[in-house]
Each structure stands twice: as structure tokens, then as C-alpha cells.
Amino acid sequence: ADKPTEIDHHLYEFGSVEYHTQASLSEPNNTYLSISTPLLSQGVLLSHGLPRHATEMFEGIPPDVLEIVEPAREGYQLTLRLDLARIPRKKDAVKMITQISSVQAAILSFQLKEILRNISNEDLSLGMYKPLKLVYHPRETFFVVKQPTKFTAVFPMRFKENTDVSIATAFFQELMDVGSSTALAKVPPCHWSPIPPPELRGELIEDLSTNGGFVSFEISSRHVEGKKLDKTVWGLLNFYSLVKYHVKCTRGFIQRRIRKRLQNLVEVIKSKLLNLKAALQKAGIEEDDRIEKVQEGTNQIHSKSILFYPKTLDLFHNCHFLLSEAGYRRMRKLISLSRSKLLKGRRSLTNKIKRIGSRIKIHAFNRFRRRWLTFPRFSSSYTKLD
Amino acid sequence: MIQWSCNGINLLIISQANTLRLYLTCIRNTLEAAMCLQNFPCQEVERHNKPEVELKYVTSPELLLNPVLICRNEAEKCLIETSINSLRISLKVKQADELENILTKKFLRFLSMRAEAFEVLRRKPVQGYDISFLITNYHCEEMQKHKLIDFIVQFMEDIDKEISELKLSVNTRGRLVATEFLKQFI
């Protein structure tokens, strides 16, 4: 900002990490960044303190841009003084900012490296390799077991749902297969078992109760020499995150695939199952017209429609049967009836109805009816009564 | 090898050597024989018309035919229950391991929840089965019978194929992720 302002922000990140950013008007060019991250293991103290290792983290950054404040602010493990105005504006800026922002990851990595280097000789001489419990996240603990020629990192896996357990188990099987293949012979051997490995005997039951089994990696000296140490340590620290992310992505993939399959199946049932209405329309028959004509009882004959004037009332009940597929052939026969035959049928029916309507004939009743049984006619206009 | 039982349910046990094709042909032939449905109003309640096969308490046993159970093996079977105006087909899909079990359950539940899109699908499968169809006389009037049977048989084939492909895809994804993860240790 062009105008110096007071800044005091607390930021929280996954893994109980806290950042505190401070800038005051008295020092407009300096910004203080304090970092608090939970230690991996409470039982092992860092031998030389964090700031010594912190200087190694920021190799390549000029001291006028970044300086480590000793001692760190209260409640924080590391405090850095940054001069943001001196950060170069070109490509180096991105690299420098990335290095500064990954300080938390670097702190954790150094903690694990320190732990791996400083396993006491006393433990080794007794022949007991006590597993070291490391807590990267409150619910994600893992163990590191020192052995004569290697380290074994054991990850107890816990999942919330059975679906996650199945997907993760399939992933662990593939991890074992890939690790034992000849193409990747140099990678740390990986094992998965549903029961705790023998190295963890004696640990608390709550640490050993899982539903996803135990994944273990055997890290030998060739995996931690030189620059490989950083990658190995970072891979181990983020194994839980990798598994969770893989399970989440696989669930999303399954959901997308199922949805796509559903759309295909629905298209099949709509397009391939040709309904009878469409079949009738193909044959030039309009079902709705037919029903209307029967109901209204009109004398018009549509050339495109089938005229169902049944000779008897019983035939009307068969109309519904004719709609079914079994009666489709019978309907086609009826279509072929000639116009004259249809008219004959209609005429005979109307004659029958007339005969039924006037069964009882009284002589001179018509004259009586016309005179006495007609409704009086009222004129449309009326005179207003005063 | 075919055996007939005498407890009212015709049980066809197909030997393990026969393929899926024989199983599906048997189902197709049974459906062609069973799918002779007609409209039949409810005899108990006036002006009601219900699929007789769905009635929980059978008051008119004369309207129901003997159910047919066709088993391919212990894990795969098909139950066809017929009545005068409706037909219910229940399928049990093979599930070799836990992952297939999960995938089948998810897939068929997804379809069942959207049963209205299929018209002939039942929202809840019959107990002991993974998915159920309910075909009534109205469906037979609106749709062509042989195409309806083709759809059901094709559906069974597609389900098996889809579950297998899903499992393969999940394993392939896992393998790729595992390879990339382990490469960083080299």
C-alpha cells in the first residue's frame, strides 16, 4: 500500500498451524511474520533449536529482505522480519515468495530430519527399537521405528466410511504391487496389513485401533542421502493427505461415471422402447380423434381416422382391447372397411335408437304434446312495472 | 444340470460351466411367457386398480402365478413373480469382493432413486436382491413387449459390464497414483 497502515492479522491453516502478521507505523518498511506449528513429537527436543535450522531454510534470500528475530515472539516458534519493498519484482520474486511461504513445511521437515538423526545410541545398544510416535495432525499419528539398517514408517489408517475403506484398501494393494515391480526396484518397499505389525507391540490400543489397516515403508540409507532426504521426509509427512485426496477424487470419479451411465440408460428406454402411440401414428391412425367421434356421436367421417360406430353397444367395450398390441391386427382389418359399409352400419344404429326411443305409441299424442306440453315463449324484452 | 423342486417354487440350477448367455436366454424365455398382462381392477376395493403382485397380504391367491427363481450361481439370481396385471423382476448381481460390493450398491441405489426416469424400475428392491423392476399392464400397452424384454436383458448385461469397468478404472487410477508417489523416493 502507498500509505503505511497498521496490520495485525492471525491466520490459521490445516494442521493447527498459526501465522501472525504484524506491521506498525513506527517501522513502515518492516513486516513481522510469526509462525506456530505443533511439534511432531513431544518426546524429542531439537538439539540446536529451531532458528539454527531456519537459516538453512532461507539460503539464497538476502539478509536485508529477511531476517530471523531472536528470540521468537511469545507463543511462536519462529519470527521473521520481512522488508517487502526489497523483494525483487522480476522472476526471482516468485521463487523467493514461494520459499518464504513454505516455511511451515520446512519447519516440520527439519523436525523429522532431526528426529531421524538424533535417535540416541543408548536405545540401539539395548537392542530395543522403541517406536517413536509422531503427530502431524491431531487425528493422524504415525510411527517411526529405527532398525539396524533401515527405518520403518508405519501409518495406521482410519476412515469414516466403508466406501473409503474399500477404495483405500484397493489403493494400498496397488501400492504394494507397484513397489514390488522391477521397474521401481529402488523405491522403499511398501507393505499393508489389516493387523498391527510386530514393531508396534506394546503401543496403546487407541493408537492401534483402525479400520483401514497399517501401511509401512522401509526407508534405507540410500533414500535419505543428499537431496533425497527432503523428498523422502516430505513424502512421509504427506502420505495421509495423499490417501485422503485420492479417495475423494475416486469417489467423485465413480459418481460422474454412474451419472453418465444413467443418462445412457434413460436414452435407451426412451428411444428404443417405441410406444404404441407412435406406432399408431405411423400407421395413419389417430387415437384421440377416434375416441372423440365415438363420444360425440357425430356423423362426420374422417378419412384419416377409424370410425368406430359399433353395430352393437358390446363392440364399444372392445375398443379398449383394440388399443392393446394384441388387437393391433384387428384394428388394421377395420381400417380397410369401405366407406359405404360404415355408413350402412351407422344408419342401422340410428334407426334402432329411434325405435327404442319411441316404443310406446299413443294415438293423437303428438297433437296433445304440441298444444299442452310445450314451454311458453317469453319475449326477450320486458316492460318495467312502475 | 437342471433340478426341479416340489415346494411351489420352480428352481432352475444352472451348472457353473454355462456362460452368462444361457442364463440370460433362460430369463428371456421366462419373461416372454410371463409377460401376458391384462387390466384387472381390484377385487377388494371399489374403483381401485393395483398391481396384484405388490400386495402385501394376498387375499386373492388365484391372481398370482408361481414365482420363478433362476440361479446362475450362489451369488447371481433372478426372481420373476407374475400376477394377472403385473410382473416383478428382482435381480441379485454378482459381487466378488468388497470393492465390487460397494460399487454395485452405489450404482444400483443411484438408479433406484431415479426410478421415475425408467418407468419400469422399482424405487426399492425386494429384500434379498439388488434391484427390482415392476411391469404393469399399462406398460405393456404403452411399450412393445419384446423391446421391454430386450431392455431388461440388456440392462443385466450392462450392469455386469459397468461394475467390471468401474472396478478396473478404480484400480488403474490407484496404480497411477501409487507410481507417481513412489517415484519421488527414487
Interface residues (C-beta under 8 A of the other chain):
Chain A: N162 T163 V165 S166 I167 T169 A170 F171 Q173 E174 L175 D177 V178 G179 L184 K186 V187 P188 C190 H223 K228 K231 T232 W234 G235 F239 L242 H246 C249 T250 F253 I254 R257 I258 R259 R261 L262 L265 V266 V268 I269 K272 L273 L274 N275 L276 K277 A279 H320 L323 S324 E325
Chain B: N39 E98 L99 N101 I102 L103 K106 F107 F110 L111 R114 A117 F118 E119 V120 C140 E141 E142 M143 Q144 K145 K147 L148 D150 F151 Q154 F155 D158 E162 L166 S169 V170 N171 R173 G174 R175 V177 A178 T179 F181 L182 K183 Q184 F185 I186
